[in-house]
């Protein structure tokens, strides 16, 4: 007998046997249904959080391929991430019941989703092309020019999906908004750090240098603000901070990696050895911050 069944049995101990069994079965079914829904919600959130980061990772990998930096590895990596992105996106848009729930509340969501499907299809084709031919300039240009739009669109789609697919109950909706804002923000540093590496690569390749220097400066500023807000809170980001010891320990670790990466990308010129260090710091940060996301979701769900 499971712990939840034991707990329910204790609660129902004083009731007649037949009524007790019937009610026990009913309540167990309710608990099972709630746990199943919680697992499904968790999967939706998991699908949402890494999509933003993957848009920037694919663009980063495209530039590394063009630079002939460990080319064969990044040709495989870019295709792997594109395939994963596509599977999770298809899982979302094929969930017609929940998509319709969002469209009912936000009619323009349908048009945005249709536009994004077209953009992503073209982006995916270009990823496949570059993974086969590293000198495909058309594919590289498309990925560089469209990845930020892709990031903005997928952020809009997932943010509004999470906002509207949940309960209509006013209290529960308010709690869901708090959870959604926290979950949306807590995963963003993984996207920012990958976006920052991508922007530094664009500068190194002398691609729209002035615009990308401004974008890099803004991304660093946003990253600093968000990392601080996750610990101390920030009204503009709708974050309350945390006092959870385990989360704070992980945030301290990811902060250390972020500070090292910030110093590394500040060099005027970067040789292959320095790029290896930057890319390793990028991966180290994501690995540590995955734990921050996991611990945060567990602390809220409990």
Secondary structure as GFF3:
##gff-version 3
##sequence-region A 1 302
A	DSSP	alpha_helix	3	11	.	.	.	ID=ss1
A	DSSP	alpha_helix	17	66	.	.	.	ID=ss2
A	DSSP	alpha_helix	71	93	.	.	.	ID=ss3
A	DSSP	alpha_helix	96	105	.	.	.	ID=ss4
A	DSSP	alpha_helix	108	132	.	.	.	ID=ss5
A	DSSP	alpha_helix	137	164	.	.	.	ID=ss6
A	DSSP	alpha_helix	170	186	.	.	.	ID=ss7
A	DSSP	alpha_helix	188	204	.	.	.	ID=ss8
A	DSSP	alpha_helix	209	232	.	.	.	ID=ss9
A	DSSP	three_ten_helix	235	237	.	.	.	ID=ss10
A	DSSP	alpha_helix	245	265	.	.	.	ID=ss11
A	DSSP	alpha_helix	272	301	.	.	.	ID=ss12
###
